Amino acid sequence: MKRILIVDDAATVRMYHRKILVDAGYAVEEAVNGIEALEKAIQTTFDLFVVDVNMPLLNGYGFLCELRKQDVPQSPAIMVSTEAADSDRTLAYQAGANDYLIKPVKPKQLLTHVRLLLGEVRE
């Protein structure tokens, strides 16, 4: 079973993403900020990260920058944010994101991007 870490300071967003992903058959863990996410990512291997941009302590950009410096298996990351400017998307990719989605994300849209990054082709 593929393991996904949701990183978002908003409990409602974590619950929303968790339901979509668990219902689709993924194992899901959560972190409320980039520091907690980094600790979990160093201790455990995840197949994918779904990361918010704006969080306290360490934002999504900072989390991905730090994660990409670590000597751990590097898994793809989807940045999910309310920030819709091209500059935000550019910052996400520079930080190490593989994909960028604007909130609110529809369930089918999220699953399409998750499956693409996990290399799962569905007929």
C-alpha positions as a Markdown table, in Angstrom:
| # | Residue | x | y | z |
|---|---|---|---|---|
| 1 | Met | 0.0 | 0.0 | 0.0 |
| 2 | Lys | 1.4 | 3.4 | -1.0 |
| 3 | Arg | 2.0 | 5.8 | 1.9 |
| 4 | Ile | 1.2 | 9.5 | 1.6 |
| 5 | Leu | 2.1 | 12.3 | 4.0 |
| 6 | Ile | -0.3 | 15.3 | 4.1 |
| 7 | Val | 1.3 | 18.4 | 5.4 |
| 8 | Asp | -1.1 | 21.2 | 6.2 |
| 9 | Asp | -1.8 | 23.3 | 9.3 |
| 10 | Ala | -5.6 | 23.3 | 8.7 |
| 11 | Ala | -7.3 | 20.3 | 10.2 |
| 12 | Thr | -10.3 | 20.6 | 7.8 |
| 13 | Val | -8.0 | 20.4 | 4.8 |
| 14 | Arg | -6.1 | 17.5 | 6.2 |
| 15 | Met | -9.3 | 15.6 | 6.9 |
| 16 | Tyr | -10.6 | 16.4 | 3.4 |
| 17 | His | -7.5 | 15.2 | 1.7 |
| 18 | Arg | -7.2 | 12.2 | 4.0 |
| 19 | Lys | -10.8 | 11.0 | 3.1 |
| 20 | Ile | -10.1 | 11.3 | -0.6 |
| 21 | Leu | -6.8 | 9.4 | -0.4 |
| 22 | Val | -7.9 | 6.7 | 2.2 |
| 23 | Asp | -11.1 | 6.0 | 0.1 |
| 24 | Ala | -8.8 | 5.5 | -2.9 |
| 25 | Gly | -6.8 | 2.9 | -1.0 |
| 26 | Tyr | -3.7 | 4.8 | 0.3 |
| 27 | Ala | -2.2 | 4.8 | 3.7 |
| 28 | Val | -2.2 | 8.4 | 5.0 |
| 29 | Glu | -0.3 | 10.1 | 7.7 |
| 30 | Glu | -0.5 | 13.8 | 8.7 |
| 31 | Ala | 1.8 | 16.6 | 9.8 |
| 32 | Val | 0.7 | 20.1 | 10.9 |
| 33 | Asn | 3.8 | 22.0 | 9.8 |
| 34 | Gly | 7.0 | 21.6 | 7.9 |
| 35 | Ile | 9.1 | 20.7 | 11.0 |
| 36 | Glu | 6.8 | 17.8 | 12.0 |
| 37 | Ala | 6.7 | 16.7 | 8.4 |
| 38 | Leu | 10.5 | 16.7 | 8.1 |
| 39 | Glu | 10.9 | 14.7 | 11.3 |
| 40 | Lys | 8.4 | 12.1 | 9.9 |
| 41 | Ala | 10.0 | 12.0 | 6.5 |
| 42 | Ile | 13.5 | 11.4 | 8.0 |
| 43 | Gln | 12.1 | 8.5 | 10.2 |
| 44 | Thr | 9.8 | 6.9 | 7.7 |
| 45 | Thr | 9.7 | 6.5 | 3.9 |
| 46 | Phe | 6.7 | 8.0 | 2.1 |
| 47 | Asp | 5.7 | 7.4 | -1.5 |
| 48 | Leu | 4.3 | 10.9 | -1.9 |
| 49 | Phe | 3.9 | 14.2 | -0.1 |
| 50 | Val | 0.9 | 16.6 | -0.4 |
| 51 | Val | 2.1 | 19.9 | 1.0 |
| 52 | Asp | 0.5 | 23.2 | 1.8 |
| 53 | Val | 2.5 | 26.4 | 1.3 |
| 54 | Asn | 1.4 | 28.6 | 4.2 |
| 55 | Met | 2.1 | 27.0 | 7.6 |
| 56 | Pro | 3.6 | 28.1 | 10.9 |
| 57 | Leu | 7.2 | 27.3 | 12.0 |
| 58 | Leu | 8.3 | 26.0 | 8.6 |
| 59 | Asn | 6.3 | 26.6 | 5.4 |
| 60 | Gly | 5.9 | 24.2 | 2.5 |
| 61 | Tyr | 8.7 | 25.7 | 0.5 |
| 62 | Gly | 11.1 | 25.4 | 3.5 |
| 63 | Phe | 10.0 | 21.9 | 4.1 |
| 64 | Leu | 10.7 | 20.8 | 0.6 |
| 65 | Cys | 14.0 | 22.6 | 0.4 |
| 66 | Glu | 15.1 | 20.8 | 3.6 |
| 67 | Leu | 13.7 | 17.5 | 2.6 |
| 68 | Arg | 15.6 | 17.6 | -0.7 |
| 69 | Lys | 18.9 | 18.1 | 1.1 |
| 70 | Gln | 18.4 | 15.0 | 3.3 |
| 71 | Asp | 20.0 | 11.6 | 2.6 |
| 72 | Val | 16.7 | 9.8 | 2.5 |
| 73 | Pro | 14.7 | 8.3 | -0.4 |
| 74 | Gln | 13.3 | 11.2 | -2.4 |
| 75 | Ser | 9.6 | 10.9 | -3.2 |
| 76 | Pro | 7.5 | 13.2 | -5.3 |
| 77 | Ala | 5.6 | 16.1 | -3.8 |
| 78 | Ile | 2.4 | 17.9 | -4.7 |
| 79 | Met | 2.2 | 21.5 | -3.5 |
| 80 | Val | -1.4 | 22.5 | -2.8 |
| 81 | Ser | -2.0 | 26.1 | -2.1 |
| 82 | Thr | -4.5 | 29.0 | -2.3 |
| 83 | Glu | -1.6 | 31.0 | -3.8 |
| 84 | Ala | -2.4 | 31.1 | -7.5 |
| 85 | Ala | 0.3 | 33.5 | -8.9 |
| 86 | Asp | 2.9 | 32.1 | -11.4 |
| 87 | Ser | 5.6 | 33.2 | -9.0 |
| 88 | Asp | 4.2 | 30.9 | -6.3 |
| 89 | Arg | 4.2 | 28.0 | -8.7 |
| 90 | Thr | 7.8 | 28.8 | -9.7 |
| 91 | Leu | 8.9 | 29.0 | -6.0 |
| 92 | Ala | 7.3 | 25.6 | -5.4 |
| 93 | Tyr | 9.2 | 24.0 | -8.3 |
| 94 | Gln | 12.4 | 25.6 | -7.2 |
| 95 | Ala | 11.9 | 24.2 | -3.7 |
| 96 | Gly | 11.5 | 20.7 | -5.0 |
| 97 | Ala | 7.8 | 20.2 | -5.8 |
| 98 | Asn | 6.9 | 17.9 | -8.7 |
| 99 | Asp | 3.4 | 19.3 | -9.1 |
| 100 | Tyr | 1.3 | 22.4 | -8.1 |
| 101 | Leu | -2.5 | 22.5 | -7.4 |
| 102 | Ile | -4.7 | 25.4 | -6.4 |
| 103 | Lys | -7.1 | 25.0 | -3.5 |
| 104 | Pro | -9.8 | 23.9 | -3.3 |
| 105 | Val | -8.8 | 20.7 | -5.1 |
| 106 | Lys | -11.6 | 18.5 | -6.4 |
| 107 | Pro | -11.3 | 14.8 | -5.4 |
| 108 | Lys | -10.9 | 13.5 | -9.0 |
| 109 | Gln | -8.2 | 16.2 | -9.7 |
| 110 | Leu | -6.2 | 15.2 | -6.6 |
| 111 | Leu | -6.4 | 11.5 | -7.4 |
| 112 | Thr | -5.4 | 12.1 | -11.0 |
| 113 | His | -2.2 | 13.9 | -10.0 |
| 114 | Val | -1.4 | 11.5 | -7.1 |
| 115 | Arg | -1.7 | 8.5 | -9.4 |
| 116 | Leu | 0.4 | 10.2 | -12.1 |
| 117 | Leu | 3.2 | 10.9 | -9.7 |
| 118 | Leu | 3.0 | 7.4 | -8.2 |
| 119 | Gly | 3.2 | 5.9 | -11.7 |
| 120 | Glu | -0.2 | 4.2 | -11.4 |
| 121 | Val | -2.0 | 4.1 | -14.6 |
| 122 | Arg | -5.8 | 3.5 | -14.3 |
| 123 | Glu | -7.9 | 2.5 | -17.3 |
